[in-house]
Amino acid sequence: MTEGTTTSAAAEGVDTLSRLEQEGEIAADYLEGLLDIADLDGDIDMDVEADRAAVSIISDAGGRDLQKLVGRDGEVLEALQELTRLAVHRETGDRSRLMLDIAGYRAKKREELSELGAKTAAEVKSSGEPVKMKAMTPFERKVVHDAVKAAGLRSESEGEEPQRFVVVLPA
């Protein structure tokens, strides 16, 4: 019986991976069409990270044109991510948690936010007082929560979108 369960769990893992790869393929096709319409150059890279499809648009030409797709504070990127998730949903019928990065914006932002989360956690450890951070997007809050957890503290989100923020709490 255990053997069958193991096989079933392994098959489920393969099914999840192939489903995420399919999401990446659909997203890549959608984004290639968008790049063509916008007459922008970019290569599309697909991966599976932390149980979600991850698609990146990268440029060989320094990415200046792609900055238009990032927008101010990543606003255009967030909108394109939602549109891409909708395109995947339309094809598969399943809700997607796909992550989109353009010109390395999200990767750089993740690094900055991890440092901010660790720095804030150190401040809270030292003072023993909770710290309320500025309003952030869901992606930004997730990165900060992960950094705070890695530092051995806990955090929670408070407020209503789009003014939702992270509060880092003492141990």
JOWO-V829060 format. One record per backbone hydrogen bond with DSSP energy under -0.5 kcal/mol. NH is the residue of the N-H (numbers start at 1). CO is the residue of the C=O. E is the energy in kcal/mol with one decimal. If there is no record, write none. Layout:
NH,CO,E ; NH,CO,E
//
This chain:
5,1,-1.9 ; 6,2,-2.6 ; 7,3,-2.3 ; 8,4,-2.5 ; 9,5,-2.9 ; 10,6,-2.7 ; 11,7,-2.7 ; 12,8,-2.4 ; 13,9,-2.1 ; 14,10,-2.1 ; 15,11,-2.8 ; 16,12,-2.6 ; 17,13,-2.3 ; 18,14,-2.9 ; 19,15,-2.2 ; 20,16,-2.5 ; 21,17,-2.6 ; 22,18,-2.2 ; 23,19,-2.2 ; 24,20,-2.3 ; 25,21,-2.2 ; 26,22,-2.6 ; 27,23,-2.7 ; 28,24,-2.6 ; 29,25,-2.4 ; 30,26,-2.3 ; 31,27,-2.9 ; 32,28,-2.6 ; 33,29,-2.0 ; 34,30,-1.9 ; 35,31,-2.7 ; 36,32,-2.2 ; 37,33,-2.4 ; 38,34,-2.4 ; 39,35,-0.7 ; 39,36,-0.8 ; 40,35,-2.5 ; 43,58,-3.5 ; 45,43,-0.5 ; 45,56,-2.8 ; 47,54,-2.2 ; 49,52,-2.5 ; 52,49,-1.0 ; 54,47,-3.0 ; 55,99,-2.8 ; 56,45,-2.8 ; 57,101,-2.4 ; 58,43,-3.2 ; 58,56,-0.6 ; 64,61,-0.6 ; 67,63,-1.1 ; 67,64,-0.7 ; 68,65,-1.4 ; 69,66,-1.4 ; 70,66,-0.6 ; 70,67,-0.9 ; 71,67,-2.6 ; 74,71,-1.3 ; 75,72,-1.9 ; 76,70,-0.9 ; 77,70,-1.8 ; 78,74,-2.6 ; 79,75,-1.9 ; 80,76,-2.8 ; 81,77,-2.5 ; 82,78,-2.1 ; 83,79,-2.4 ; 84,80,-2.6 ; 85,81,-2.6 ; 86,82,-2.3 ; 87,83,-2.1 ; 88,84,-2.2 ; 89,85,-2.6 ; 90,86,-2.6 ; 91,87,-1.5 ; 92,88,-2.7 ; 93,89,-2.9 ; 99,53,-2.7 ; 101,55,-2.3 ; 103,57,-3.1 ; 105,102,-2.1 ; 108,104,-2.4 ; 109,105,-2.5 ; 110,106,-2.9 ; 111,107,-1.8 ; 112,108,-2.3 ; 113,109,-2.8 ; 114,110,-2.3 ; 115,111,-2.0 ; 116,112,-2.2 ; 117,113,-2.9 ; 118,114,-2.3 ; 119,115,-2.6 ; 120,116,-2.7 ; 121,117,-2.3 ; 122,118,-2.2 ; 123,119,-2.0 ; 124,120,-2.4 ; 125,121,-2.5 ; 126,122,-2.2 ; 127,123,-2.6 ; 128,124,-3.0 ; 131,168,-2.1 ; 133,166,-3.0 ; 136,164,-2.6 ; 141,137,-2.6 ; 142,138,-2.3 ; 143,139,-1.9 ; 144,140,-2.1 ; 145,141,-3.0 ; 146,142,-2.3 ; 147,143,-2.1 ; 148,144,-2.7 ; 149,145,-2.5 ; 150,146,-2.3 ; 151,147,-1.3 ; 152,149,-1.8 ; 153,148,-2.2 ; 154,169,-0.9 ; 156,167,-2.0 ; 158,165,-2.8 ; 163,160,-2.1 ; 165,158,-2.7 ; 166,134,-0.6 ; 167,156,-3.0 ; 168,131,-2.7 ; 169,154,-2.8 ; 169,167,-0.5
//
